[in-house]
Amino acid sequence: MSNDILVQFVPFILIFVVFYFLLIRPQQKKQKEHQEKLRNLRRNDTIVTQGGLYGTVHKIIDDNQIEIKIADGVVVKLGRQFVADVVSKTGETASDDKSPTTDGETGESTSDKPKTKRKTAKKS
């Protein structure tokens, strides 16, 4: 009788283990990385807020508040917890050169192919 009860709970235990490794653990890891980013905020870091505003850290007031510059002469106080991501750190430059893309048909790198100009029809 007690063996039957144990066998009935095995699938539930297996489901919990799968959920832990596929959902809970990665989310905790992501949350720790985000907290570390927030702790390491410095002046002149470019950030994006949860509301979608991009700005530059102007001043760190305390552990809970920062001031961000969102335009010339516009400085806004923001709760540190409302920073969604750090776009670029101080001293880093954002590179426009992303990883090379590939041609879907041949798998060749499109950055190696010569660029051809598209001809446009002339209106008369």
Z-matrix of the N, CA and C atoms (Angstrom, degrees):
N
C 1 1.448
C 2 1.518 1 111.52
N 3 1.325 2 117.36 1 -48.23
C 4 1.465 3 119.68 2 -179.41
C 5 1.528 4 111.17 3 -69.23
N 6 1.312 5 117.04 4 -27.03
C 7 1.451 6 121.49 5 177.65
C 8 1.531 7 110.69 6 -68.01
N 9 1.333 8 117.55 7 -36.27
C 10 1.458 9 122.42 8 178.48
C 11 1.531 10 111.04 9 -64.87
N 12 1.310 11 116.71 10 -39.72
C 13 1.466 12 121.33 11 179.18
C 14 1.526 13 109.97 12 -65.16
N 15 1.308 14 116.54 13 -42.42
C 16 1.468 15 121.06 14 178.84
C 17 1.526 16 111.00 15 -62.64
N 18 1.324 17 116.62 16 -42.09
C 19 1.469 18 121.06 17 179.35
C 20 1.523 19 110.35 18 -64.93
N 21 1.313 20 118.25 19 -33.64
C 22 1.459 21 121.44 20 179.28
C 23 1.532 22 111.71 21 -69.60
N 24 1.321 23 118.20 22 -29.92
C 25 1.458 24 121.00 23 -178.27
C 26 1.529 25 113.75 24 -87.07
N 27 1.305 26 118.41 25 -13.81
C 28 1.474 27 121.79 26 -178.92
C 29 1.526 28 112.05 27 -58.72
N 30 1.351 29 120.39 28 -45.09
C 31 1.476 30 118.50 29 178.32
C 32 1.529 31 113.04 30 -61.73
N 33 1.329 32 117.02 31 -37.06
C 34 1.462 33 119.77 32 178.71
C 35 1.528 34 111.30 33 -65.86
N 36 1.305 35 115.85 34 -39.92
C 37 1.465 36 120.13 35 178.11
C 38 1.525 37 110.28 36 -65.44
N 39 1.324 38 117.13 37 -42.17
C 40 1.469 39 120.71 38 178.17
C 41 1.532 40 111.49 39 -63.74
N 42 1.326 41 117.17 40 -40.40
C 43 1.470 42 121.03 41 177.72
C 44 1.523 43 110.02 42 -62.78
N 45 1.324 44 117.48 43 -42.79
C 46 1.464 45 120.31 44 178.78
C 47 1.519 46 111.04 45 -62.33
N 48 1.341 47 117.60 46 -42.04
C 49 1.467 48 121.09 47 179.61
C 50 1.523 49 110.39 48 -63.29
N 51 1.322 50 117.31 49 -42.71
C 52 1.473 51 121.01 50 178.29
C 53 1.524 52 110.05 51 -63.39
N 54 1.326 53 117.82 52 -45.38
C 55 1.461 54 121.04 53 177.97
C 56 1.527 55 111.32 54 -60.15
N 57 1.306 56 116.33 55 -40.03
C 58 1.460 57 119.69 56 -179.46
C 59 1.521 58 110.74 57 -61.30
N 60 1.323 59 117.34 58 -49.15
C 61 1.452 60 120.09 59 -175.89
C 62 1.521 61 113.85 60 -76.72
N 63 1.336 62 118.20 61 -26.12
C 64 1.460 63 120.20 62 -178.85
C 65 1.527 64 113.58 63 -95.17
N 66 1.317 65 118.66 64 -26.38
C 67 1.463 66 120.70 65 -175.38
C 68 1.526 67 113.86 66 -119.91
N 69 1.301 68 117.19 67 -55.34
C 70 1.463 69 121.21 68 -171.00
C 71 1.523 70 111.60 69 -69.59
N 72 1.311 71 117.72 70 -50.61
C 73 1.472 72 121.31 71 -176.51
C 74 1.529 73 112.63 72 -62.98
N 75 1.354 74 120.11 73 -46.99
C 76 1.469 75 118.96 74 177.56
C 77 1.531 76 112.75 75 -62.14
N 78 1.337 77 117.46 76 -35.88
C 79 1.460 78 120.14 77 178.99
C 80 1.523 79 110.90 78 -66.24
N 81 1.326 80 117.85 79 -40.25
C 82 1.462 81 120.85 80 177.37
C 83 1.524 82 110.66 81 -64.11
N 84 1.316 83 117.43 82 -39.93
C 85 1.456 84 121.76 83 178.98
C 86 1.530 85 110.85 84 -64.17
N 87 1.338 86 115.97 85 -43.31
C 88 1.457 87 121.02 86 178.53
C 89 1.532 88 110.78 87 -63.89
N 90 1.325 89 116.75 88 -39.56
C 91 1.461 90 121.39 89 179.50
C 92 1.529 91 110.83 90 -65.49
N 93 1.334 92 117.98 91 -39.78
C 94 1.464 93 120.93 92 177.71
C 95 1.525 94 111.10 93 -64.56
N 96 1.334 95 117.13 94 -40.65
C 97 1.462 96 120.55 95 177.84
C 98 1.524 97 110.92 96 -63.12
N 99 1.341 98 116.86 97 -40.42
C 100 1.461 99 121.02 98 179.35
C 101 1.532 100 110.68 99 -65.32
N 102 1.331 101 117.25 100 -42.67
C 103 1.463 102 120.79 101 177.66
C 104 1.528 103 110.74 102 -61.86
N 105 1.324 104 116.68 103 -38.30
C 106 1.471 105 120.55 104 178.47
C 107 1.526 106 110.61 105 -65.66
N 108 1.331 107 117.31 106 -39.80
C 109 1.469 108 120.60 107 176.47
C 110 1.524 109 110.66 108 -61.20
N 111 1.331 110 116.31 109 -42.47
C 112 1.463 111 119.89 110 -179.41
C 113 1.523 112 111.38 111 -66.46
N 114 1.325 113 117.29 112 -37.82
C 115 1.467 114 120.32 113 178.67
C 116 1.520 115 111.16 114 -67.09
N 117 1.325 116 117.24 115 -31.61
C 118 1.464 117 121.27 116 -175.90
C 119 1.523 118 113.37 117 -94.43
N 120 1.328 119 118.52 118 15.19
C 121 1.464 120 120.20 119 176.91
C 122 1.524 121 110.04 120 -62.76
N 123 1.304 122 116.31 121 135.40
C 124 1.461 123 122.50 122 178.28
C 125 1.515 124 109.23 123 -129.58
N 126 1.308 125 115.22 124 164.65
C 127 1.451 126 121.46 125 177.34
C 128 1.524 127 109.08 126 -61.15
N 129 1.316 128 116.75 127 141.21
C 130 1.466 129 126.66 128 179.96
C 131 1.525 130 113.79 129 74.92
N 132 1.331 131 119.12 130 8.45
C 133 1.463 132 120.84 131 171.23
C 134 1.524 133 108.09 132 -73.33
N 135 1.309 134 117.08 133 139.61
C 136 1.456 135 121.31 134 176.07
C 137 1.522 136 108.05 135 -91.45
N 138 1.340 137 115.74 136 128.74
C 139 1.468 138 120.96 137 -175.99
C 140 1.517 139 110.28 138 -128.67
N 141 1.320 140 115.44 139 166.08
C 142 1.461 141 122.11 140 169.35
C 143 1.525 142 106.51 141 -125.49
N 144 1.342 143 115.75 142 135.80
C 145 1.460 144 120.12 143 -179.03
C 146 1.524 145 109.95 144 -88.76
N 147 1.319 146 116.56 145 169.75
C 148 1.455 147 120.50 146 177.87
C 149 1.523 148 111.44 147 -65.19
N 150 1.316 149 116.77 148 -21.91
C 151 1.461 150 120.89 149 176.69
C 152 1.512 151 113.48 150 -84.22
N 153 1.340 152 117.23 151 -3.92
C 154 1.461 153 120.78 152 177.45
C 155 1.514 154 115.00 153 94.89
N 156 1.337 155 118.46 154 5.92
C 157 1.461 156 120.81 155 178.22
C 158 1.523 157 110.21 156 -82.59
N 159 1.314 158 115.74 157 132.67
C 160 1.459 159 121.06 158 173.59
C 161 1.513 160 107.67 159 -95.89
N 162 1.317 161 116.44 160 139.76
C 163 1.448 162 119.77 161 179.32
C 164 1.508 163 110.67 162 -161.04
N 165 1.321 164 114.33 163 174.36
C 166 1.454 165 122.16 164 179.08
C 167 1.519 166 108.17 165 -113.94
N 168 1.333 167 116.52 166 134.83
C 169 1.459 168 120.29 167 179.24
C 170 1.526 169 107.66 168 -64.46
N 171 1.330 170 115.54 169 118.98
C 172 1.460 171 121.84 170 -178.67
C 173 1.522 172 110.69 171 -93.25
N 174 1.343 173 116.05 172 -40.43
C 175 1.462 174 120.62 173 -176.58
C 176 1.526 175 108.82 174 -157.38
N 177 1.327 176 116.27 175 140.78
C 178 1.452 177 121.51 176 173.78
C 179 1.529 178 106.14 177 -98.41
N 180 1.331 179 117.38 178 111.68
C 181 1.463 180 121.23 179 -176.24
C 182 1.525 181 110.30 180 -77.82
N 183 1.317 182 117.23 181 -55.48
C 184 1.464 183 122.41 182 176.32
C 185 1.525 184 108.16 183 -155.59
N 186 1.330 185 116.68 184 -162.80
C 187 1.461 186 119.87 185 -177.65
C 188 1.523 187 112.94 186 -68.50
N 189 1.321 188 117.27 187 -18.55
C 190 1.461 189 120.24 188 -175.54
C 191 1.516 190 114.57 189 -110.87
N 192 1.332 191 119.08 190 -15.95
C 193 1.460 192 121.26 191 -175.30
C 194 1.516 193 111.39 192 -131.21
N 195 1.342 194 113.83 193 145.21
C 196 1.459 195 120.85 194 172.63
C 197 1.525 196 107.75 195 -135.61
N 198 1.317 197 116.01 196 162.77
C 199 1.454 198 121.13 197 171.74
C 200 1.511 199 107.10 198 -112.56
N 201 1.345 200 115.61 199 132.39
C 202 1.457 201 119.27 200 177.88
C 203 1.517 202 109.45 201 -119.44
N 204 1.305 203 114.88 202 146.17
C 205 1.461 204 121.75 203 177.32
C 206 1.519 205 106.50 204 -99.24
N 207 1.350 206 116.08 205 116.96
C 208 1.456 207 119.43 206 -177.90
C 209 1.529 208 112.38 207 -104.70
N 210 1.322 209 117.31 208 -13.07
C 211 1.461 210 122.80 209 175.51
C 212 1.524 211 107.12 210 -161.46
N 213 1.322 212 116.65 211 171.05
C 214 1.458 213 119.62 212 178.35
C 215 1.521 214 109.82 213 -61.14
N 216 1.317 215 116.27 214 120.78
C 217 1.452 216 121.72 215 178.71
C 218 1.525 217 114.54 216 78.98
N 219 1.326 218 118.78 217 4.85
C 220 1.467 219 121.54 218 -179.78
C 221 1.520 220 108.48 219 -116.31
N 222 1.344 221 115.32 220 108.49
C 223 1.462 222 121.48 221 179.36
C 224 1.522 223 107.29 222 -118.45
N 225 1.331 224 116.42 223 131.73
C 226 1.461 225 122.44 224 -174.75
C 227 1.525 226 108.95 225 -123.08
N 228 1.352 227 116.26 226 136.98
C 229 1.460 228 120.42 227 172.59
C 230 1.520 229 107.88 228 -80.98
N 231 1.329 230 115.00 229 139.99
C 232 1.454 231 120.05 230 -176.75
C 233 1.519 232 109.15 231 -142.22
N 234 1.313 233 116.32 232 139.12
C 235 1.460 234 120.16 233 172.51
C 236 1.518 235 108.97 234 -68.48
N 237 1.315 236 116.14 235 135.54
C 238 1.467 237 120.57 236 -176.97
C 239 1.528 238 111.47 237 -58.60
N 240 1.322 239 117.59 238 -31.05
C 241 1.457 240 120.87 239 -178.22
C 242 1.524 241 112.37 240 -69.79
N 243 1.342 242 118.26 241 -12.28
C 244 1.460 243 121.47 242 -179.65
C 245 1.526 244 112.58 243 -93.46
N 246 1.320 245 117.33 244 6.74
C 247 1.463 246 120.84 245 173.54
C 248 1.524 247 107.16 246 -81.42
N 249 1.332 248 116.31 247 120.37
C 250 1.460 249 120.17 248 -178.32
C 251 1.522 250 111.61 249 -84.26
N 252 1.341 251 117.11 250 -39.68
C 253 1.460 252 119.59 251 -177.13
C 254 1.516 253 109.80 252 -158.88
N 255 1.324 254 115.26 253 153.72
C 256 1.454 255 122.01 254 172.87
C 257 1.523 256 106.27 255 -98.62
N 258 1.339 257 116.17 256 113.25
C 259 1.454 258 120.88 257 -175.40
C 260 1.522 259 110.77 258 -75.30
N 261 1.333 260 117.04 259 -48.22
C 262 1.465 261 120.01 260 176.22
C 263 1.516 262 109.21 261 -146.97
N 264 1.323 263 114.52 262 141.26
C 265 1.455 264 121.11 263 -179.98
C 266 1.524 265 109.33 264 -85.14
N 267 1.338 266 116.43 265 162.85
C 268 1.448 267 122.12 266 176.77
C 269 1.518 268 109.33 267 -60.77
N 270 1.327 269 116.46 268 132.29
C 271 1.454 270 120.83 269 178.00
C 272 1.509 271 113.72 270 89.42
N 273 1.321 272 118.69 271 -13.29
C 274 1.452 273 121.40 272 176.58
C 275 1.513 274 108.50 273 -93.91
N 276 1.306 275 115.73 274 146.75
C 277 1.451 276 119.74 275 175.61
C 278 1.508 277 108.12 276 -113.88
N 279 1.310 278 115.99 277 137.16
C 280 1.456 279 120.23 278 178.61
C 281 1.515 280 108.38 279 -74.21
N 282 1.302 281 116.82 280 127.41
C 283 1.459 282 121.66 281 -178.12
C 284 1.520 283 109.45 282 -91.60
N 285 1.334 284 116.25 283 130.34
C 286 1.455 285 120.62 284 176.45
C 287 1.521 286 110.85 285 -78.59
N 288 1.335 287 117.55 286 -17.08
C 289 1.447 288 122.13 287 -177.55
C 290 1.522 289 108.84 288 -85.16
N 291 1.306 290 116.79 289 95.94
C 292 1.458 291 122.00 290 178.61
C 293 1.518 292 108.58 291 -81.88
N 294 1.315 293 115.99 292 178.36
C 295 1.455 294 119.32 293 177.83
C 296 1.521 295 109.26 294 -62.06
N 297 1.324 296 116.79 295 145.47
C 298 1.456 297 118.85 296 -175.65
C 299 1.521 298 111.39 297 -63.29
N 300 1.324 299 114.59 298 139.45
C 301 1.451 300 119.53 299 178.46
C 302 1.513 301 109.13 300 -89.25
N 303 1.311 302 115.92 301 158.87
C 304 1.453 303 119.52 302 -179.40
C 305 1.509 304 110.13 303 -116.22
N 306 1.322 305 114.75 304 153.21
C 307 1.444 306 121.78 305 176.49
C 308 1.516 307 107.71 306 -74.71
N 309 1.320 308 118.51 307 128.62
C 310 1.449 309 122.20 308 -176.45
C 311 1.517 310 113.74 309 -63.47
N 312 1.348 311 117.76 310 -30.34
C 313 1.455 312 119.63 311 -176.28
C 314 1.527 313 111.98 312 -81.15
N 315 1.327 314 117.27 313 -47.29
C 316 1.459 315 119.89 314 -173.48
C 317 1.507 316 113.31 315 -101.92
N 318 1.339 317 118.78 316 -18.86
C 319 1.453 318 121.81 317 -177.82
C 320 1.515 319 112.44 318 81.39
N 321 1.341 320 117.38 319 4.76
C 322 1.455 321 121.09 320 179.43
C 323 1.516 322 109.69 321 -80.66
N 324 1.316 323 115.15 322 153.69
C 325 1.453 324 120.53 323 178.38
C 326 1.517 325 108.99 324 -69.40
N 327 1.340 326 117.39 325 130.99
C 328 1.457 327 120.82 326 -179.88
C 329 1.518 328 111.28 327 -77.32
N 330 1.342 329 117.87 328 -17.08
C 331 1.459 330 119.91 329 179.84
C 332 1.524 331 110.99 330 -73.83
N 333 1.360 332 117.84 331 -19.97
C 334 1.461 333 121.24 332 179.22
C 335 1.522 334 112.33 333 -86.00
N 336 1.326 335 117.80 334 -18.15
C 337 1.450 336 121.27 335 -176.52
C 338 1.522 337 109.83 336 -77.78
N 339 1.339 338 116.71 337 143.75
C 340 1.469 339 118.74 338 175.81
C 341 1.515 340 109.88 339 -69.06
N 342 1.291 341 114.99 340 142.44
C 343 1.448 342 120.39 341 -179.62
C 344 1.530 343 108.64 342 -85.26
N 345 1.329 344 115.82 343 131.65
C 346 1.452 345 120.66 344 179.17
C 347 1.507 346 108.62 345 -110.97
N 348 1.316 347 114.97 346 144.38
C 349 1.457 348 119.75 347 179.10
C 350 1.515 349 108.78 348 -83.64
N 351 1.293 350 114.79 349 141.86
C 352 1.459 351 121.04 350 178.86
C 353 1.527 352 107.43 351 -86.93
N 354 1.319 353 115.56 352 131.27
C 355 1.454 354 119.86 353 178.58
C 356 1.520 355 108.65 354 -82.28
N 357 1.303 356 115.04 355 136.64
C 358 1.463 357 119.97 356 177.67
C 359 1.515 358 109.34 357 -111.12
N 360 1.296 359 115.31 358 146.55
C 361 1.457 360 120.47 359 179.79
C 362 1.528 361 108.90 360 -74.85
N 363 1.335 362 115.16 361 135.62
C 364 1.466 363 119.59 362 178.71
C 365 1.523 364 109.23 363 -86.88
N 366 1.316 365 115.13 364 136.70
C 367 1.453 366 120.18 365 176.67
C 368 1.519 367 109.23 366 -88.23
N 369 1.347 368 116.19 367 137.00
C 370 1.453 369 117.43 368 179.69
C 371 1.498 370 112.29 369 -108.62
